[in-house]
Amino acid sequence: MDFDPRTDRLPFTDPDEAGQARAGETESSSDARIRHLQRVPLFSGFNEDELRRVAELSRIVDLPAGSAVTQIGEPGESFFVIIDGTVAVRTPVGAGGELHPGDFFGEMSLLDGEPRSATTVATTDLRVLIVDRSHFWRLLDETPDLIRRMLTILSRRVRRLEQTVHAILHGTNPT
């Protein structure tokens, strides 16, 4: 089953929300997104206004295990942050590991305009925060700390890739 970007099944149900529903309380989808964002390390330390802005520019989607989230070579239209679940990454050279809650992917195509460099598949049921291309640059402009965090993580990814390539070329174990 492929990812359908039009699907937005918010709010999802968790034990806290079920309790609120039984008590007759309601919560806006923006408030639900903010609660999820507070659990994501990429957004740790963000104040409520920053979290609210991220929530306004994003949506949360639930996907079943086995769903293809991105396909290598396709145009990239969205940036993803994993809230719950695990994603397997496949690159042209093989398996690229797994991504877990708090990890993000899909930013490269939005940054450079090139097609997707990896296929990502949900290995478990998955909940992702999605920022579409139309909101991505605005989000970065309005939350400069997010830029710094993303650059740090991207730099680490490049270093790991360089270490892996070096190990392959020299016949050593990259880990």
C-alpha positions as CSV (number, residue, x, y, z in Angstrom):
1,M,0.0,0.0,0.0
2,D,1.5,3.3,-1.0
3,F,1.4,6.5,1.0
4,D,-1.5,8.8,0.1
5,P,-0.6,12.4,1.0
6,R,-4.3,13.4,1.1
7,T,-4.9,11.1,4.1
8,D,-5.0,13.0,7.3
9,R,-6.4,10.9,10.1
10,L,-6.0,13.3,13.0
11,P,-6.7,13.2,15.8
12,F,-5.6,9.7,16.5
13,T,-6.6,8.0,19.7
14,D,-4.2,7.4,22.6
15,P,-5.1,6.6,26.2
16,D,-5.0,10.2,27.3
17,E,-7.3,11.3,24.4
18,A,-9.7,8.4,25.1
19,G,-9.9,9.6,28.7
20,Q,-10.6,13.1,27.6
21,A,-13.3,12.0,25.2
22,R,-15.0,10.0,27.9
23,A,-14.9,13.0,30.2
24,G,-16.6,15.1,27.5
25,E,-13.5,17.2,26.8
26,T,-12.4,18.0,23.2
27,E,-9.0,18.9,21.9
28,S,-8.3,20.6,18.6
29,S,-6.2,18.9,16.0
30,S,-3.6,21.7,16.5
31,D,-3.4,20.9,20.2
32,A,-3.0,17.2,19.4
33,R,-0.2,18.0,17.0
34,I,1.5,20.2,19.6
35,R,1.4,17.3,22.1
36,H,3.1,15.0,19.6
37,L,5.7,17.6,18.6
38,Q,6.7,17.9,22.3
39,R,7.7,14.2,22.2
40,V,10.0,14.7,19.1
41,P,13.7,15.5,20.0
42,L,14.0,17.6,16.8
43,F,11.6,20.1,18.5
44,S,12.8,19.9,22.1
45,G,13.2,23.2,23.7
46,F,10.8,24.9,21.3
47,N,8.5,27.3,23.0
48,E,4.7,27.0,22.7
49,D,4.5,29.6,19.9
50,E,7.2,27.8,17.9
51,L,5.4,24.4,18.4
52,R,2.1,26.0,17.4
53,R,3.6,27.4,14.2
54,V,5.1,23.9,13.3
55,A,1.6,22.4,14.0
56,E,-0.1,25.0,11.8
57,L,2.3,24.2,8.9
58,S,2.1,20.5,9.2
59,R,-0.2,17.5,9.5
60,I,0.0,14.1,11.1
61,V,-0.7,11.0,9.2
62,D,-1.0,7.4,10.4
63,L,0.3,4.7,8.0
64,P,0.1,0.9,8.3
65,A,3.2,-1.3,8.4
66,G,4.4,-2.1,4.9
67,S,3.4,1.3,3.4
68,A,5.9,2.9,1.1
69,V,6.4,6.5,2.3
70,T,8.8,7.6,-0.3
71,Q,10.1,6.0,-3.6
72,I,13.6,6.5,-4.9
73,G,13.6,8.7,-8.1
74,E,10.2,10.3,-7.5
75,P,9.9,14.0,-6.9
76,G,10.0,15.0,-3.3
77,E,7.0,17.0,-2.1
78,S,7.1,16.5,1.6
79,F,9.4,16.4,4.7
80,F,8.6,13.7,7.3
81,V,9.3,13.5,11.1
82,I,8.6,10.2,12.7
83,I,6.4,10.5,15.8
84,D,5.8,6.8,16.4
85,G,7.0,3.7,14.5
86,T,10.0,2.6,12.4
87,V,11.0,3.2,8.8
88,A,13.4,1.1,6.8
89,V,15.6,3.1,4.3
90,R,16.7,1.6,1.0
91,T,19.2,3.4,-1.1
92,P,20.7,2.6,-4.5
93,V,23.5,0.7,-2.8
94,G,21.2,-1.3,-0.5
95,A,19.7,-1.1,2.9
96,G,20.4,2.2,4.6
97,G,19.3,1.3,8.1
98,E,16.2,2.2,10.1
99,L,14.8,5.5,11.3
100,H,13.0,5.8,14.6
101,P,10.8,8.3,16.5
102,G,12.4,11.7,16.3
103,D,14.2,11.0,13.1
104,F,13.4,12.8,10.0
105,F,13.7,12.2,6.2
106,G,12.6,13.7,2.9
107,E,14.4,17.0,3.4
108,M,17.0,16.5,0.7
109,S,14.6,16.7,-2.1
110,L,13.0,19.8,-0.7
111,L,16.4,21.4,-0.2
112,D,17.9,20.7,-3.6
113,G,14.9,20.0,-5.8
114,E,16.3,16.6,-6.9
115,P,14.3,13.4,-6.9
116,R,14.1,11.2,-3.8
117,S,17.5,9.5,-3.0
118,A,15.9,6.6,-1.0
119,T,12.9,4.5,-0.7
120,T,11.4,4.5,2.8
121,V,8.9,1.8,4.0
122,A,7.1,1.6,7.3
123,T,8.3,-1.5,9.1
124,T,5.7,-0.9,11.9
125,D,2.5,1.1,12.0
126,L,3.7,4.6,11.6
127,R,2.7,8.1,12.7
128,V,4.5,10.9,10.9
129,L,4.4,14.6,10.9
130,I,4.4,15.9,7.4
131,V,5.4,19.3,6.1
132,D,4.7,19.8,2.4
133,R,6.9,21.7,0.1
134,S,4.6,24.7,0.1
135,H,5.2,25.2,3.9
136,F,8.8,23.8,4.3
137,W,10.7,27.0,3.6
138,R,8.3,29.1,5.6
139,L,8.8,26.7,8.5
140,L,12.6,27.0,8.3
141,D,12.3,30.8,8.1
142,E,10.1,31.0,11.1
143,T,12.0,28.5,13.3
144,P,15.7,29.1,12.9
145,D,16.7,26.7,15.6
146,L,15.2,23.9,13.4
147,I,17.7,24.8,10.6
148,R,20.6,24.5,13.0
149,R,19.4,21.1,14.3
150,M,18.7,19.8,10.8
151,L,22.1,20.9,9.6
152,T,23.8,19.2,12.5
153,I,22.0,15.9,11.8
154,L,22.7,16.1,8.1
155,S,26.4,16.7,8.8
156,R,26.4,13.6,11.0
157,R,24.8,11.6,8.2
158,V,27.4,12.7,5.7
159,R,30.2,11.8,8.1
160,R,28.7,8.3,8.6
161,L,28.4,7.9,4.9
162,E,32.1,9.0,4.4
163,Q,33.2,6.5,7.1
164,T,31.2,3.7,5.4
165,V,32.7,4.5,2.0
166,H,36.2,4.6,3.5
167,A,35.6,1.3,5.2
168,I,34.3,-0.3,2.0
169,L,37.3,1.0,0.0
170,H,39.8,-0.2,2.6
171,G,38.0,-3.5,3.4
172,T,37.3,-2.7,7.0
173,N,34.2,-2.9,9.1
174,P,32.4,0.5,9.1
175,T,31.0,0.1,12.6
